[in-house]
Amino acid sequence: MTILLRLARCTSIFLLAIPSTVAAQDKELAKQLTNPVASLVSVPFQLNHDSGYGPNDGSRIVLNVQPVIPFKINDEWNLISRTIITIVRQNDIVGSSGTQFGLGDTVQSLFLSPSKPGSNGVIWGAGVVLLLPTATEPELGGDKWGAGPTGVVLRQSGPWTYGVLANHIWSFAGSDDAADVNATFLQTFLTYTTEDSWTFALNTESTYDWESEQWSVPVNFMVNKLVNMNGQPVSFQAGIRYWADGPEGGPEGFGARAGATLLFPKSPG
């Protein structure tokens, strides 16, 4: 009888431990998502809506498909591939320019990053960024090939993650009739992840166009929740953005963002 009671108690303790273990794993995955160079395969789908373009209050909807794939080089270094493929639907972006729908240009980044944080907890990555003219209509892209450096540095402390990601792209080939590309992108980010896998994020995604000498500065606030759907971790996202600055004729006021990220963590062992 004593043995049976002890077995029942052990079983109860084990069953109670399962949810807490799963919750801890989900929290860790949610936190890894806040790290742009984490060793985690993920496929984010991010939908953005902005309006206020030009005199006709044009609008733009962009679906970013952003697969992130890490490659282990050795025990000390990883190579992180981050791709941004855009699917765009826009209307009257430049006056009465009508509606366009199709692929936009693609941005491909490759980061070389240490496999472990530094002694001070700093995580970093550096590499190259490529601009590929994949737009299916002239109004959806710049018709230029481009390249430049990219880098990211961040720190994770408890539930907090904060850092900056930057790149600069110069065009080097493409249509002579298209405008040259000479732009700096700067993303600062601050996130807080709770014990039950909610993440609250604030970031800016600023771009400075050196040709036109103009800033584009959307400020984004997002709420993310990681859930486990039949063994498949998925992070859902929703939020708003405000255009603090932008070029003449560009988006104004508030926009919206929603999305989902599929995660493919490595199996233990």
N, C-alpha and C positions, 0 to 999 in steps of 0.2 A: 504493500500500500504506500509506504514511504517512497519507494522507487517511482511509482506511478505519479505521485504528487510532484516529485522533483522533475520528472519528465514533462509534466504538464506545465510547470512553471518555466522551464527552459524553452518549451515550444512557444509559450505566450511571449516571452522576452524576444525570441527570434522573430515572431510575426510582427511585434511592435517595432522592431528595428528596421524592417524592410522599408516602410514608408519614409523614415528619416534618412536611410541610406540613399533612396531614390531622390529625395528632395535635395540632399547634398550634391549628388551627381548633376541634377538639373541646375542647381545654383552655379556649379563650376562651369557647366556648358554655357550658361547665360553670361557668365563673366568672361569666358573665352571669346564670346562674340564681340565684346567691346574692344578686343585687341586685334587691330588690322593685320598683324603678322603672327597670329596664333597658329599652332600646328593642328589645324582643324579644317577638314573639308566642309564647305558650306556653299549653298546656292541661294542667295537672297534674290527675291523679286520685289522691287520697290517701285511703287506707283506715285507719281507727283503730279499735282494739278496747280497751275498758276494762271493768272489773268492780268488784265490791265495793260496788255501790249498795244502800243500805238494809239491812233485817234479813234479806232473802232472797238476799243476794249477787247482786243484779241485774246485768245486763250490757248493753252498748250497743255497736253497730257503726255507724260513720258513714263514708260515702263522701262526701268533699268533691270536687266538680268546680269547679276554680278557674281559669277562663280569664283570661289577662292580655293586654290589647290596648293597645298604645301608638298614640297619634295625634300626628302632627307638626303643631304649630301654626305654627311658623316655624323659622328656623335656630337659635334660642336656647332654645325651650321645647317640651316635650312634655306631652301629657295622657295619663296612664296609667290605664286602667280595670282594676280588679281585682275580680272577682266570686267569691263563695263560695256555691255551691249545694249543699245538703246532702241526702243520701238516708240515712235512718235506719232501723235495725231495733233495737228495744230490748225487754227483757224484765224485768218486775218491778223497774222503776226506783224506784217508790215502793211498798214493801210488795208485796202480791199484786195488782199492777196489770195483769198479763197482758202480752201482746205487742202492740206497735204497729209498723207499717211504712209508710213513705211519705216525702214531702218534709218537710224542716224549714224553718225560716225562712232567708231569703237576706240576705247582707250584701254591699252594693255600695259600693266605695270608688273615688274619683276623686282622683288626685294630679297637681298641676301641678309639673313638675320641669324644671330646666335640662337642656338636651341634652348638656352637657359638664360633667365634674367641675370643682369650683373649683380655684384655684391650689394649695390645700393638700391636694388629693385628696379632699375631702369631697363626697359626693353626697347630695342631699336632695330631698324632695318634700313637699308639703302640700296639703290639700284637705278634702273632706267624705266622710263615711261615712253610708250609709243602711241602716236595718233594714227589711226588707220581710216582712210576715206571710204567707209562702207555705206554711206548714205545712198538710198535708192532714188531720192529726188534732190535736185540742187538746193531747194529751200531747207532741207533737213540736215545739211552738213556743210563743211567748209571746203571740200574738194582739195584737201591738202594732206600730204604726208608730214608727220612731225615726230620729234623725239626730244628727249631731255633727261635731266636727273630727277630722281624722286627719293624721298626719305620720310621716315616716321620715327618719333621718339615718344615714349609714354611710360607711365608708372602706375602700378596697381598696388593700392594700399587698403587692406580690408575690403569693404564694399565699393570703394572708389576706384575709378580709372580716369586718368586725365593725361592729355598729351596733344601732339600736333602732327599732322601729316601734310606734306607739301610736295609740289612738283613744279617744274617749268618746262613748257613745250615751245620749241621753235619749229616752224615749218621748213622743210628742205627740198620738197618736190611737190608736184601737183599742177593743177591748171594755172596758167599765167594770168587768167582773168579773175581768179579767186584772190581774196584778201590774204595777206601773209598772216601767219599765226605766231604770236609772240606773247605768251600769257603765263602768269603765275597763279597757281592754285594753292590756297592755304586753308586747311581744315583744322580748327581747334575743337576739342571735344572734352566733355566732362560727363561721367555717368555714375549712377549709384545703383547697385544690385542688391535686392532684399533677400532674406532667407528663403522666401517662397518663389524665387525666380522672376520677380518683377524687376525691370530695369528702367530707370528714368534717365533720359539723355538730353543734353543741351549741347548744340554745336553750331558753328558757323561754317559755311562752305564758300569762302570768298574767292573771287577771281579778279585779277587785275590785268586788263588788256593794255599792253604797252604801246600798241599801235594807235589806239583811240584815246589812251590815257584815261580810262574809265574803270570804276570798280563795280562789281556785282556782289552784293553781300546779303544772302538769305540767312536768317537766324532760325534754326529749327529746334522745336521741343517735341520729343517723342516719348511714348510709353510702350515698352515691350514686355511681352509675357511668354515665357518658354513653357510649352506643354509637351507631354508625351502621348502620341497618338498611335496606339497599338505597336509600341516599340520604336516609332519614328519620332525623334525630337524635332519640334517645329517651334520657331519663335515668331509670334505675331506682333505687328507694329502698327501704331497709328499716332498721328500728331499733326501739328500745325507749323507753318513757317511764316515769317514776316520779312519782307524785303526792306532792309534798313537802307540800302543804297542800290542803285542800278543805272545802267546807261539810258540815255534818252530813247524813249520808245520801248523800253524793256518792261518787264513785269513790275507790278506795283501792289502794295497792300499785302493782304494775307493769302496764303496758299495752303494746300493740304498734302499730307503724305500718308500712305498706308502700305503695308507690305507683309510678306511672310518669308521666312528663311528656313530652308531644309538643312539639317545638320547630319553629318555622317562621321561621328566620333569613331576612333579606332577601338577595336575590341581589346579587352584586357589580354595581355600576353601576346 
